[in-house]
């Protein structure tokens, strides 16, 4: 017996092809049984016993069930009211091979795995789409050219919420002689979002066939698949557009397809529209045909070979501005006509970044055009559809009169990210979603490289460091996951789109780049892109390419794969990386970072010139004396590319820590040693003995002897260690005493951020004496920094960030000059028709778009005075929020109230970022943002008690 939504195991001794052959054989037997219910069929010579469960079993098993048992001695006991199925273990087939799924019409469905079989692969899609923006639906047709790799009697495709009206199969001979083709029987299995096309006669291996399908569907109400979006003109008119967003598994909502990244194909797209609209797709338009009734049909060039999630098309009435790169690529920015003046910064940035990437990757952008479109309703920041990037309006449009420097930085980052995807993700695609980080981690990493090179004034380097610190907080939780993680269902795949894939992926790439050298790293990724272009790759392919970058010419020239020939303690490591026979070094190192979760803690103890090193798994909120701590340390071992500097030298020393413990000999006496130079490594460092005291003394005497990023790293690590009980709070606070002399804005902000966090924690717990003392300390100690801030929007990115954070803190602390000025500005805003009902406007979805509601609630939660307001709102409007923000059908699993989530959080002593993805099919990022924002400040037993009481009422 089986559940329709379960993945049944197949025999581990059989390959995928063997299981596919068995599938066909079993379907044949099941059909025979269906025609002769209750009859025992003797089967083949091995003695197959097949029993069909009759309709009397429907009520007890909830569905008509077919059970197939293979074995020389096989029996099944069927009772009239309950299902008791016994399977003998005398044959290796029977112990793992499950029964087959049942289609919606009651027939057996011939495939029982979530992943599609690879016996038939797509080569080309000829896709026609005609959306109706009045009735909000579309009709469409497609002809898929497929190659049969192994003979089969069925073709499995993905399809969801699409009504198939007709399906036919043509052979090459049918097309040559214009024969009508054969009608296909279509079975649907919604649990796996699959359809089966049953062919009358077995398809011949190594031949091409053509599958023609007519279908129709509604334009989706959410933000995925082929959906409707609306905007209001300055005159108040509401206009509708139709847009696609397919990543990761939503192309199947727009057309039946092989919706997996490995099934790359070419696409020829035709779109029918009204005269008042335009149509956009991945490729340039070839021609427009006028049809009867005033309709127009646009035909687009055939795409390069690509995955289904990158297909895109839009029907809208937008306007554009265009420019051309130095290599001749036409770049256009599209938006609603009233916002035409806000497109020019995006165009300038896109042209500059596309030129940069072509030069950096040594590979030309392969398409003749690139469009970036500002979509009014868009759930994510942007999507990298090849040749047709779609973005939120806030991720693309910049108004010089009203947009801030933060807006400019965000738009620059988004464009840098999506353009990087044109190579990482589009040109070379991960084989499966478990390696999502191969594109998302790289795109985040390339933000750092490209923005620093093209817009150095935005000072993105320090912002990138903060991204690494943020993901470390999540990765230090027991609930974290590996960068490369198993993902099979759409829910599991959606869960991969988070901080670990994006930010941790980028941070470990940056760590490796700094260890190998920028030149060697760049050479390696160019090798990777050229070797796997228009194909798919996995983890090992990247590491092999990076290893080769250290092998190809360095060994012959006698040079080492290292960034600094003067660096000491690196000869052996460099030799290992450069030696022709040791190409596994990079792979061995980096798989310890991608295949296991968490972050290492490096414990350093200095005794004279001897350094003792030890590595552990760092766990926030869990102390060494906790009973589960030791068990959570087992089997965790990283190959850590350590860097360190000392008080006696400016040299950067390197060492790979491959074991639990190790020792190093310093070349000379030194008063202190600082590991993780410039905070480029993805690990936390704890200094035992006098290590922290020596560093604190240096900071107080002359903090400039330590690099700015080293000072940030010390502050970050110290407070992280406090959260794990490895360092006292007194020691961490001592480390911040030098901050009033700090000249680096990012470092000052990092220290102030932890002090402010401590203040708000004491304030929430009503520890009035500590709160008051800390308030006076902060105002007194940092008064010079506060008083030097203006209330104007001027200066560099970091000048403005410092102004915002310092003035916010001053007002939180009730500093009179700050309160007076803020009150004055607030009154002026209210007099100019300012509105306070922001949450209501967000729920309404007109003035504030529904897509921005999550960010609004998250922002309100960041204010201590708004935290309880946001939490109360979440509890009171839970059901409404789900309807607005969960954009796909919920899974069959039971829904959970916010209090259920919160109990899980507090029992784990940490706020978990990915709460919502465990329950809902989409793994809604919006809901994750809301829940993490509204509960981030929860930390007490009283709050746990409140959650328990709420749960009892829910």
Buried (B, 14 or more C-beta within 10 A) or exposed (E): BBEBEEBBEBBEEBEEEEBBBBBBBBBEBBEBBBEEEEEBBEBEEEEBBBBBBEEEBEEEBEBBBBBBBBBEEBEBEBEEEEBEBEBBEEBBBBBBBBBBBBBEEEBBBBBBBBBBBBBBBBBBBBBBBBBBBEEBBBBBBBBBBBBBBBBBBBBBBBBBBBEBEEBBBBBEEBBEEEEEBBEBBBBBBBBBBBBBBBBEEEBEEEEBBBBBBBBBBBBBEBBBBBBBBBBBEEEEEEBBBBBBBBBBBBBBBBBBBBBBBBBBBBBBBBBBBBEEBBBBBBBBBEEBEEEEEEEBBBBBBBBBBBBBBBBBBBBBBBBBBBBEBEEEBBBBBBBBEEBBEBBBBBBBBBBBBBBBBBEBBEBBBBBEBBBBBBBBBBBBBBBBBBBBBBBBBBBBBBEEEEBBBEBBBBBBBBBBBBBBBBBBBBBBBBBBBBBBBBBBBBBBBBBBBBBBBBBEEBBBBBBBBBBBBBBBBBBBBBBBBBBBBEBBBBBBBBBBBBBBBBBBBBBBBBBBBBBBBEEBBBBBBBBBBBBBBEBBBBBEBBBBBBBBBBBEEBBEEEEBBBBEEEBEBBEEBBBBBBBEEBBEBBBBBBBBBBEBBBBBBBBBBBEEEEBBBBBBBBBBBBEEEBEEBEEBBEEBBBBBBBBBBBBBEEBBBBBBBBEEEBEBEBEEEBEBBBBBBBBBBBBBBBBEEBBBEBBBEBBEEEBEBBBBBBBBBBBBBBBBBBBBBBBEEEBBBBBBEBBBEBEBBBBBBBBBBBBBEBBBBBBBEEEEEBBEEBBEEBBEBBEEBBEEBEEEEEEEBBBBBBBBBBBBBBBBBEBEEBEEBBEEEEEEEEEEEEEEEBBEBBBEBEEBBBBBBBBBBBBBBEEBEBBEBBBEBBBEBBEEBBEBBBBBEEBEEEEBBBBBBBBBBBEBBBBBBBBBBBBBBBBBBBBBBBBBBBBBBBBEEEBBEBBEEBBEEE
